[in-house]
Amino acid sequence: MISFVNVSKWYENGTKSVALEDVNLKIESQEFVTLVGKSGAGKSTLVKLMIGEDRPTKGKIMIAGKEVNRLSSSELPELRRKIGVVFQDFRLLPKKDVYENVAFAMEVAGRPDIEIESVVPQVLDMVGLAERAHHFPDQLSGGEKQRVAIARAMINRPMVIVADEPTGNLDPGNTWEIIKLLMKINELGTTVILATHSKDIVNALGKRVISMDQGKVIRDEKNGKYVLS
Amino acid sequence: MATLFARIFRYGWQNFSRGKWLSAATLIVIVLALIVFESLIVFSVITKTSVALLKEKIDISVYFKPTAPEEEILKIKKAIENLPETESVEYVSRDKALATFKEAHKDDPAISQALSELAENPLSALVNIKAKDPSQYAAIAKGLDNADWRPLTQKITYRQNQAIIERLGKAIDIGNRLGLIITILLTLTAIIITFNTVSLAIYSNRDEIGIMRLVGAPASLISGPYMVEGVIYGVIGAAISLAVFWPAIYWGAPYLKYFITDLDLRAYFVAHIFSLVGYQLLFGIALGVISSNFAIQKYLKI
């Protein structure tokens, strides 16, 4: 479903700075994959390339049969609606309340109001935020914000959810709440790609682990553990 | 499509109503720009009225000898009317001149007494000539300097007033040019300041725009609400600026009348209220929408 073929990314800013080097990956439908590595290993670059936020310098990225780096600006929104993204810094729309933030993802996908009014409360209920529907992001805790971000990411039933360090700003209690939610989403049939540098999470999950270092994939194990050396 | 438009309008209104101080700051700048725009309209009305008044005061009078036959004077009048520079020619016969003089001095017994003692009308017939443009009086005066007419004419006022007429003509010309330059400069200033303010407002929303893109919002759904916000700024800005400007005009108009007697700004505003509101809305909406459109483009790229 998702494949990276000889993907490299480097930035020229006086000197050449390599972010990714010859990455080859294949992620199948309904998989739960953890991407591990130290800061600067290339995890976030991989995520950025996947959602078309940046383009690779070399190689190609295929998602559901489409080459992401060849999509035009007008074609990218459609791809992004098929990929739910969750970030460490939540990236919620500050002038919209919880309900509106989640509904926004359905609205941009052109879903009718009647469907939105029925689905959004169900998803908010699933992430435990039904009571907070009309609160604005600045009235929520970090864990709540991340649950809104996950609700927004899953509302359109995307084929994949990419979570880039989603627990980086959370306390342990909220961290496990978020991980449980992501596992639940995966059990419901959605592919989940989780980028993290938390050893505890990776080892507890016992899922496929792709380890990265200095822009390269150094290990790819089916039931892996957190190993960086 | 209707749902898309409804969502664009809703987001635009949300951006405006929830933007708080940012919306307020942008609105204030738009209101100021519109007040400048309204001031320019008033400035233009004042300039036009003043110029028209000055033009009204300039003319050339040709006085004819008492012996000049009326049919000859009328021929000359006809010839002057045919000059391309002539706006209008008014003929005042000797009898009419006398009647006007008597009417003007009816309360002065000395003059009335002196006139009644004269055997015949001492006043000359004359024609008052107005040019289409103050700069054309010289050409008209040259046209009057006709050898065939000279034996009939007694006095042509242009020669006495030539310096004043030319100075007034230049003053009017400078007034017009200055008005145009000030209008262009102030309009440009208002547009640039508004554009910068709207750009800053959109710049401060760049993260939100990035989030919308990542969620998969099409360009129309990202930029559309900012256009709607531009329309809202235009409409509310026009309403506020009129609410501020109208009382100022109402209060200031009588004072302006001391300086320019023919100028009635209140009457002008009442007579032109619909077109003024229309221009205000058009200028305000165009300012808001065009500024928003320009400012958002760079954030819509990948």
Chai-1 contact restraints between the chains, C-beta under 6 A:
chainA,res_idxA,chainB,res_idxB,connection_type,confidence,min_distance_angstrom,max_distance_angstrom,comment,restraint_id
A,S73,B,I302,contact,1.0,0.0,6.0,A-B,restraint_1
A,P77,B,G216,contact,1.0,0.0,6.0,A-B,restraint_2
A,P77,B,P218,contact,1.0,0.0,6.0,A-B,restraint_3
A,R80,B,G216,contact,1.0,0.0,6.0,A-B,restraint_4
A,R81,B,G216,contact,1.0,0.0,6.0,A-B,restraint_5
A,V85,B,L214,contact,1.0,0.0,6.0,A-B,restraint_6
A,R91,B,I211,contact,1.0,0.0,6.0,A-B,restraint_7
A,L93,B,E208,contact,1.0,0.0,6.0,A-B,restraint_8
A,L93,B,I211,contact,1.0,0.0,6.0,A-B,restraint_9
A,K95,B,R18,contact,1.0,0.0,6.0,A-B,restraint_10
A,A105,B,V215,contact,1.0,0.0,6.0,A-B,restraint_11
A,E107,B,R7,contact,1.0,0.0,6.0,A-B,restraint_12
A,V108,B,V215,contact,1.0,0.0,6.0,A-B,restraint_13
A,V108,B,G216,contact,1.0,0.0,6.0,A-B,restraint_14
A,V108,B,A217,contact,1.0,0.0,6.0,A-B,restraint_15
A,V108,B,L221,contact,1.0,0.0,6.0,A-B,restraint_16
